[in-house]
Amino acid sequence: MQNSILKPALVGLVLLVTFAGGIVSAAKETKYVPKPSSLEKLPAATKGGTLITTLNNNPKVINPIISDDANSRMLEPFLWATFFTEDNDTLQPLPYLAESYVVSADRKLYTFVLNKKAKWEDGTPVTVEDVKFSFETLMSPKTDSAAMRSYLHGVTLHEVKDGAVTFKVEVPKFDTLRSLYLLQTIQKKQFANESNFNKARGILQPIGNGPYKFVSLKRDQQVEFERNKEWWGSALPHFRNRWNADRVILKIVPDANLEYERFLKGDLDLMTFAGNSYEVFARKVNGTDKGRFADKPGQGKLWTIVDENKAPRGYTYIGWNLRKPMFNSAKTRRALAHLADTKEIAEKVYFGYAYQSTSPFGSLTLNSATDLRKPDKMIAFDVKKAVALLKEDGWADTDKDNILDKTVNGRKVPFKFELKYNSNNPARGKIAQILKENFKKAGIDITIRSMEWNAYLSDIDSRQFDAIVMGWTATPYPNPRQIWHTDSEKNQGSNFGGYSNQKVDELIDKANVEFDLDKRAQILQDINRILYEDQPYTWLVEPKAMIAAFSPKVRSSIWSMTYDVDPPVDIYTYQQ
């Protein structure tokens, strides 16, 4: 399970360069201009059948305004439309809930005209009042949506009239357009009378405007949807051969081995192999069960795909609570990074399907500093170097109990801390155990604590932790404000470690108003270098590829696209 709120920050605008179906110009307003989409060329699909796949935990909520976990996010495309969707081969925006947009010449006004055919599943039209209510709820400090608000910093609702809604921003940012066009709208009448939106009864009883209707959530069992056969979006050309299954069942299966056994039995149609299941893929799919799998589809067998596409890879990390005296020194944190054996983690936990991470922006992308991957810059496992750095920073075993200590504010602090991870992610448990053994070599005592997912998230939101093993997803054009800006620590924001660096804040603010993507990449590289020096996280590993397995029941001639991070379940045909 990954943190996933990074989704909104993806594509920026470039001066005088064709983008988003239009020409961006400093002197003229920008209008959306339709362009052919690769999604219109998808193979003809047959509607019907049932898709059965998995979630690895219960979703916290079924509501796009306050969802902040990957399982909740995975449900949203089934139920809610964004203003625009995207072509995952080109990242080109495509009309959805809105039929067009206009950006003013000074980039301060963003107007979206709603599709007049857009309807809620109960048959009522989607209105600008729904949009207004959704935006105002999202932006309210009373709503648990701090992470999402970080992408809309400074945005206000300017005008609502004649089926159009206009947003205003005093300081335009590179991702303002995309952050707005990926907003999802909830139905006002379902929530308008709720006194506490965060606990509203509709959170788990959604009324959507997307391709599916919500049927049920059975905790620890499954989530079920049924295709809305009257869905208004079917008329859009890029949806003609998408969202094909009549029923979608997402089984909640926390254990990768159990998921694999159910897949072998035919209880599941597809399985994605990630952190928890690389061992299954290595030992079984490529090992004892290799004869049960074909190399390509259409042979009447289970088969697999390993796709090293252009999608930036998310990363696994150790997050330090910088409010704790053990972790408030960058030199100490660098020492701790030298105690994290990423090679051992990559081999023993991820079975060679991962590499060492050096950046929060996708280590191998143009947004990350390539010099940090040179042998003399990349932080390597080195106990002697770690011990030396700890000694320089005042840590010593003064009472000869084999645990380092240090006097902080007149009080002796032993180097003991609790490392938390979510219990449904045994890969993180293995990482924690490797860290415990290696940290002990330097005189640091780790207590490992496994927690139920929602309790784990609650402790993170309330900052009740010493250190955590966690993960973030990635985007091609990231906005670091969500995690790394000082302001993002407030109101349960995603800067839960409490990192604050004035220079980084200045660079983030500078990057976010830079519309030239090459120049912006240079700024992000500078941010990357500072973060890697400060080590507010210890970056561990990133996956090498998207790996998935399919049953013969699934048919298609296209199995993934350039920027897919998971199998695109919306483009396949499912046989009964």
Order of alpha helices (4+ residues) and beta strands (2+ residues): beta-beta-beta-beta-alpha-beta-beta-beta-beta-alpha-alpha-beta-beta-alpha-alpha-beta-beta-beta-alpha-beta-beta-beta-beta-alpha-alpha-beta-alpha-beta-beta-beta-alpha-beta-alpha-beta-alpha-alpha-alpha-beta-beta-beta-beta
